């Protein structure tokens, strides 16, 4: 009798883990897709219409590298991140790079919070994707 109850308990637990696994895969798909669309749009738009984006590049950065060059490279970087996120490969690392990129955008443009406040939500979406894919890096507790 005890063995049957234990077996049933394991079966219920396995069903719940399977369901949560499917839900997590769906959630990570939506997070990856949403973030990828944002990065692809920003990157393509930056390359096609850099004058609309140049105001977000800090002026002090022009001392290190011409702002237009930085913007071009950043646009290419955004496109690469978008494609990487869509691929689902090395998801932890793609979401880490997305998080760092979004964090830098928020930090260096905090003065225009009325524009970059959406980037804070995107940053947390990228962090959530990192959390979902954390076991991919092989760290266990």
Phi, psi and omega in degrees: 000315181295322180295322179294318179295320179294319179295318179295320179298319178295322179295316178296317179297318179295319177300317180295319179295321177296317180295316179295325178297318178293319179295320179294319178298319179293317179297317180293326176299313180295319178296312180300314182295314180299314179293319180299317179299317180297312181294320178295316179300311182299316181295313180294317179297322178298318181288326183275332185216067185297333181296334179284343186249343187300331180294343180271353178274122181303139182298325182296336180293334178298341177288325183275315183211142178305135185301324180294320178294314178303315182298319178298312180296319180295322176299316177297319178300315179299318179297317178298316178298316179301314179295318180298316178299317180296326182293330183078001180279137180046052187304323180299315184287322178296321179287332175295312178297321177297317179298315180296319178297313181294322178297318180293323178298315180294313183297313185278354178234026183299337179294338177246051183303331179294346176256316186271004181300331178293329179295335176294317177296319178296322177301313180292329175295319178294321177295319177300319177297322175299316181297316179299327186254015185300322183295344179296333182277356174083016178266126178238155181267000000 
